[in-house]
């Protein structure tokens, strides 16, 4: 087994900074900006978690985790142990990823104007393989080399390859027992959080229906979801399927959102308002072929006669080809923008993009 | 727009803010009191353009801003997201003190930003709050999807909000509810 220990700022849920969950003990940048890239480390992003730790050198010597990774750009099958200060001066295990992929360099997350958000990560793992502990269960202490001796914990960097005999013979075996015994205690969201509730076939009362509508209109998507499933189960209506799509997309469950929007189309037939969601959704999921296909299909709609809409659709198609490493095709669509758009700013931006992409040919 | 009484409710709120009564405003715009009440109760569809103009004048509301509320679209997809006209500086300056006074009072008496936001949006349309509170250099865009309005706020410098990502550009816009929470949190922080 391969291990990597990472020291991050302390938070409760690592699903983004909120009033109830702000970073603590993360160093000067975090204190000054109240921001921490690791704030999203346990967000279930379309079935995956993406982890960040500050690395001054910006590259991870993944061969130190496992020598087979020499000259590789990533290493799979790693257990990444996330640690943070516990407010009493100790560094403790707050969670871990199993079967994680560790990248040598920071990766940039996919992000579209409609979905996703920009962030860097260097580790990814399936959400089902990720375990975040509640604060009361964060009791396993990881040492600091400066206090406990060389090879017995974190050094000056925020990550530790744990190569020492102490780590392999004493710490890790003990820690594995701890991790195994606490798997049942995880507090991060897995598939279950976004699936139909057990009482899905229980009809809603009028009061519940009113409450569900309020939750939906207030964008309280997590709270709305179980009601949303029950509403659809009761009605099988396109509007309820649509609302599920909206809530799931807002909760970063893009694949599920695509499913529910597709249900709407099955019920109602093709409509602009639903079909116009697919290009960015598929792009966010990394399915560039479907993103391109669905974007091209939009060009037949009356709404695409609107120039700025058409410009944006061309941009989505160009991006789709670019992300698929079909740079020549991507540039062909940039050329369409340049020749057809009357938006000077957009044309200038596109020319610059074309120049940059041509260098990749 | 989802709220077919958006203009009517905005008128009602401004009547209160100006410390006037329905009767006074009815008289000022040349309407019979009962007729005027009936119009406001029925909602935006009952408000004809000439009345809208007179109301904007009497209540000192930015007419262009009011008209765009009145003309609410049925459906605006994300790809079409419309840019809303911001209220005039003068109108904003007039509206801001009342909103911030209310906000400050709520901040002092509420435990969380979410609670403050909840009360504010119960009192005022979200777009109105964003338009009053956001600096002038912000753009506000709207989508209306199946009767649900969503607002997106971004600084003008992020202007290329329609542009594809391609070369790692940052999208710097916030959904309206999130933006309002940020504004409240910022104000709360400044009050410490």
Interface residues (C-beta under 8 A of the other chain):
Chain A: X19 X20 X108 X111 X112 X113 X114 X117 X118 X216 X217 X218 X219 X239 X242 X243 X246 X272 X273 X276 X277 X280 X298 X303 X306 X308 X309 X311 X312 X313 X315 X316 X318 X319 X322 X345 X346 X349 X353 X356 X357
Chain B: X2 X75 X77 X78 X79 X80 X112 X113 X114 X118 X121 X145 X146 X148 X159 X160 X161 X162 X163 X164 X165 X166 X167 X168 X170 X171 X173 X175 X177 X185
